[in-house]
Amino acid sequence: MARVCESCGKGPLSGNMVSHSNRRTRRRWLPNLQKVNMLVNGSPKALKICTRCLRSYKGKMAENA
């Protein structure tokens, strides 16, 4: 599953892009995902998590993984 936070499950949202002449085309808003090394069950693991989760899990980061 690409472009999905592995912690909270946040994924892309969709909507309309509106031009100056008020024409509408579809667009996507992607979550701000970062690759980080975190401790999962005591062992380091590479995860893709959103920046909101990254702020809350700051203490559980793996130093040299």
Order of alpha helices (4+ residues) and beta strands (2+ residues): beta-beta-beta-beta-alpha
